[in-house]
Amino acid sequence: MNHPLNILVVEDEYITQKTITVLLTEMGYNVVGTAMNAQEAIEILSENKVEFALLDITIQGEKDGIWLANYIQEKYSMPHVFLTAYSDDVTVKSAIATNPFGYLIKPFQKAELFTAIEIAMLNYNKQSIAVSKEKPNTFIYIKHKEVFEKVAIENIIYAESQKNYLLIITPEKEYRYRSTITEFLANLPDNFIKTHKGFIVNKTKIDGFNTFFITIGSKKIPISKTYKELVINELTNF
């Protein structure tokens, strides 16, 4: 099931924490938990499906936000963005060592928070979309109505090229994703096949086919001459 990004907010200033939560909710994101310290954050991480973390560097307790970022890097595969009122060299270098996907200096505006999340998720997609044979990706984050949503790759029915974007079709929604069709196909599992220079199809979603097109429900997806032999062989033996 596709859903908006689940975000953890770790901030020990109560008013700032609540303000961030309100801003994220207004944007359309799911705030699955807020924490004042590392221990509270760890409990939220263990009990919820967190997909993104906003981490204040200076938080309550012995373990700071940088320690927590390292913990998240070791235990979970998710991007994080630091929040801090400090921009000195020592703080910045310590934060960079955790490979964050962003860094926000407090105080910040809604637009800055929005942009930080967007840049972080775009970079995260670039880093994580590459599929290895040993551990293929099972999802991708796609922006929909200004909010990033987690989309299961197995839910993708087909993708259609629209110049610099792809129109990605799932049972729930249609998404626009910035990528070429060749780049996108290269990072998908083997059950996806290119039928035409402008189409990729999930073989598990196909209802029928002939030598000219594939049918998925009422949709007819063309099979071009270039890909006809490969497609027919693939589908005949699937």
Disulfide bonds with the S-S distance in Angstrom:
none
